[in-house]
Amino acid sequence: MISQRQAALLKLIVEEHIKTAKAVSSNSLCDNLDCSSATIRNEMATLEDLGLIEKTHISSGRIPSEKGYRYYVDNIMEPKKLTGEDMLKLQTIFHNKSLVLNDAILRSMEIISELTSYTSIILGNASKDNRLSKVEAIQIDKNRIVAIVITDKGHVENKNIFVESSVSIEEVQKTIELINRLIVGTPIEEISSKLEYEIKPIISQYVTQYETLYNAFYNAFSDFSNEASVRITGTSNILKQPEFNDTVKIGEILKKFDDHDLINSIKEEENGINIYVGSENEFDDDVGVIKTKFEVNGEVGTIAIIGPKRMEYDRVFALLEYIKENIGG
């Protein structure tokens, strides 16, 4: 353990570095702790010996080490009280009764990305535990249709369906009508089988191009039942962080956001809200990850925020805590 004064000093160094992304000098800390510059330097030397802060090559000041961030998170940090503006923006989402659960979570995480300039991620389970509530279709052009699949748990997924130009929108709508009439309420994982053995013969009686449309919807439902839901917001926010001004590093991180296997490894396995600093997370040694599980109406998922290692852990913790408390509220 460190002394009370050393803890106060570490807190100042961490929070000043989070704010400025610059090394913190002993002179800038004197007024805050009401100590002489010599005393501050001695205490900083102790913190450095303990591996809690470190010297940069380009400045005489100090920055928190990964160990220092971990000590701060575990022993010093307190969740920051949300501002009235933050609270109002999030309350607007959760008080909007027209939004289904998934949309409310997605919109609230988009707001957190806007507020913090970090990246937000929502990971849901595969949709096999959902039942079909409704299917809608929008024709984009003569060869492309977007099928909108809605489940009983508020899960909404868009699927691109490519068809031959000879297929009319009337036949698409007739197929949608039959699907909604005959398989609404069916578990998502059973739809492909039901389409094959029960729906295909019926569609063939009403739709000329039934084979093309059947295959398109069969593939869409098969993909939907097997895929875990992944939503990423604010990937370009990494470009706003001064520590990521190296084009090679930016490229590496942006590539990781496209790796869904890596993104799925972010799924939370523990309770509460958990913070992973640098090498503690599987995503990248130069970032911090804060994540938590949610479970509403039988639907389980993970929400996570990824930012630089000097991210505002106290503020993001409070924002995720608010969302966790209000999901399904």
HUBEL-V97312 format. One record per pair of residues at least 4 apart in sequence whose C-alpha atoms are under 7 Angstrom apart, sorted by the first residue. I is the first residue (numbers start at 1). J is the second residue. Records with the same first field share a line. If there is no record, write none. Layout:
I: J  J
This chain:
2: 6  7
3: 7
4: 8
5: 9
6: 10  43
7: 11
8: 12
9: 13
10: 14
11: 15  72  76
12: 16
13: 17  24  63  64
14: 18  64
15: 19
16: 20
17: 21  22  23  24  63
18: 310  311  312
23: 59  61  62  63
24: 61  62  63
25: 60  61  62
26: 30  37  40  41
27: 37
29: 33
30: 34  35  36  37  40
35: 39  40
36: 40
37: 41
38: 42
39: 43
40: 44
41: 45
42: 46
43: 47
44: 48
45: 49
46: 50
47: 51  52  53
48: 52  53  54
51: 65  67
52: 64  65  67  68
53: 62  63  64  65  68
54: 62  63  64  65
55: 60  61  62  63
56: 62
64: 68  69
65: 69
66: 70  277  278
67: 71
68: 72
69: 73
70: 74  277
71: 75
72: 76  77
73: 77
77: 314
78: 314
79: 314  315  317  318
80: 314  315  318
81: 318
82: 86  87  318
83: 87
84: 88
85: 89
86: 90
87: 91
88: 92
89: 93
90: 94  108
91: 95
92: 96
93: 104  108
94: 104  326
99: 103  104
100: 104  154
101: 105  154
102: 106  154  155
103: 107
104: 108
105: 109
106: 110
107: 111
108: 112
109: 113  120
110: 114  120  233
111: 115
112: 116
113: 117  118  119  120  233  234
117: 237
118: 234  237  238  305  306  307
119: 233  234  235  237  305  306  307
120: 232  233  234  304  305  306
121: 231  232  233  303  304  305
122: 230  231  232  302  303  304
123: 229  230  231  267  301  302  303
124: 228  229  230  300  301  302
125: 228  229  300  301
126: 225  226  227  228  229
127: 188  224  225  226  228
128: 187  188  189  225
129: 187
130: 151  152  153  187  188
131: 151  152  185  186  187  188
132: 150  151  152  184  185  186  187  188
133: 150  151  152  184  185
134: 149  150  151  180  184
135: 147  148  149  150  176  180
136: 147  148  149  176
137: 145  146  147  148
138: 145  146  147
139: 144  145  146
140: 144  145  146
142: 165
143: 162  163  164  165
144: 160  161  162  163
145: 160  161  162
146: 158  159  160  161
147: 158  159  160  161
148: 156  157  158  159
149: 156  157  158
150: 154  155  156  157
151: 155  156
153: 297
159: 220
161: 216
163: 167  212
167: 171  209
168: 172
169: 173
170: 174
171: 175  207
172: 176
173: 177
174: 178
175: 179  203
176: 180
177: 181
178: 182
179: 183
180: 184
186: 190  191
187: 191
188: 225
189: 225
190: 194
191: 195  221
192: 196  218  221  222
193: 197
194: 198  199
195: 199  200  218
196: 200
199: 203
200: 204  214
201: 205
203: 207  210
204: 208  210
209: 213
210: 214
211: 215
212: 216
213: 217
214: 218
215: 219
216: 220
217: 221
218: 222
219: 223
220: 224
221: 225
222: 226
223: 227
238: 244
239: 244
244: 249  250
246: 250
247: 251
248: 252
249: 253
250: 254
251: 255
252: 256
253: 257
254: 258
255: 259
256: 262
257: 263
259: 263
260: 264
261: 265
262: 283
267: 302
268: 291  292  293  302
271: 293
272: 292
273: 291  292
274: 290  291  292
275: 289  290  291
276: 280  281  288  289  290
277: 281  287  288  289  309
278: 284  285  286  287  288  309
279: 284  285
281: 289
286: 308  309
287: 306  307  308  309
288: 306  307  308  309  311
289: 304  305  306  307
290: 304  305  306
291: 302  303  304  305
292: 302  303  304
293: 301  302  303
294: 300  301  302  324
295: 299  300  301
296: 300  328
307: 311
312: 316
313: 317
314: 318
315: 319
316: 320
317: 321
318: 322
319: 323
320: 324
321: 325
322: 326
323: 327
